[in-house]
Amino acid sequence: MGYSRADYAGKPVIAIINTWSDINPCHSHFRQRAEEVKRGIWQAGGFPVEMPAMSLSEPFQKPTTMLYRNLLAMETEELLRSYPADGCVLLGGCDKTTPALLMGALAMDLPTLFVPAGPMLRGNWNGVTLGSGSDTWKYWAELRAGNITEQDWQGIEDGIARSPGHCMTMGTASTMTAVVEAIGMCLSGASSIPAPDSRHAQMASLSGRRIVEMVWQDLKPSEIVTPAAIDNGVRTALALSGSTNAIVHLIALARRAGHALSLDRYDELARSTPVLANIRPSGQYLMEDFYYAGGLRAMLAQMGDLLDTSTLTVDGRTLGENLAGARVFNDDVIRPRDKPLVARDGLAVLRGNLAPDGAVIKPPPRSRTCCAIPAAPWCSATTTTWRRASTTRGWTSMPAA
Ligand code: FES
């Protein structure tokens, strides 16, 4: 391979697990980012080894990438087990890649640092701001209804994903990368940086430098992913009004770290967590706006005592130390605690005759004030009405009136 002994002898070997693929638009910048991570590793005195891993491309892999999350987790674990790595950097972001990579790394418990892909820029079509995912379905329905032309649809297709990066709405990707940051497994502030922003490249090389230090410090995920850190992740997903898929992934992540996380715990934390991020589909803005408003650090700082800020992060500092000085620059995008998008119950765990083991519902924000009221408008729209049981924790299903 052309390396001399001086290139690697006595140096930490850092595996860069790269989920780049020609068929994953969310990771199309990862070949370049891997080079930037390597730059940081070399500078800090490490020896980088890039290892390709399966890319779970949400738009193209059918029937669902969910079928392959555990396969990528196993691949990550086995790459780290079978090759002589001292530490690893994980490049992921498109929906299931984030939990998959972390699950594999947690199982190995080598010093690990996650580099989030970052959200893509806002979509744009004829001056209309487009959000990935929700606007795809919306305008597809409009096309089928004859309300827009095929030419309009082509323009929407061209404008909805106009840069590298993962979906810029608060879907699974934005939720899970933020959760990873709140748990402490990526550099503070990393998850909100848009993928094409030059600061994203800076973050990648900083991650490379930091992972080498982590190896010398022997700072492992088992010291970072504690029950308190997992609660911070859950609270963060709730304050973002994040994807309900995050529940499935967080439970799996927690278990890989050797900790229990139940649906009931999620429900319990939802009761006291306000929704502060005004991001589509629950809110109004997109991830690019969130970044300009201060990003996740600013929102976590707003959450204050809802988080355990004594938890350790990959930075080698506590979460609280990382949040010092974080500011909100647009309080309509990142709401203050006394002016939340939703005061509490942004999500509820339901139990009843249709779902004896539990189900999850995320009421739409405009009717969220009804959450504590039985027979609320949003819950009477289906053939089964879901109601919070007055005597028990959780919700119960009732026949529709
Ligand atoms: Fe990759 Fe949405 S398609 S995150």
Boltz pocket constraint, residues with backbone or C-beta under 6 A from the ligand:
constraints:
  - pocket:
      binder: B
      contacts: [[A, 26], [A, 56], [A, 57], [A, 58], [A, 59], [A, 93], [A, 94], [A, 95], [A, 132], [A, 165], [A, 166], [A, 167], [A, 171], [A, 173]]
      max_distance: 6.0
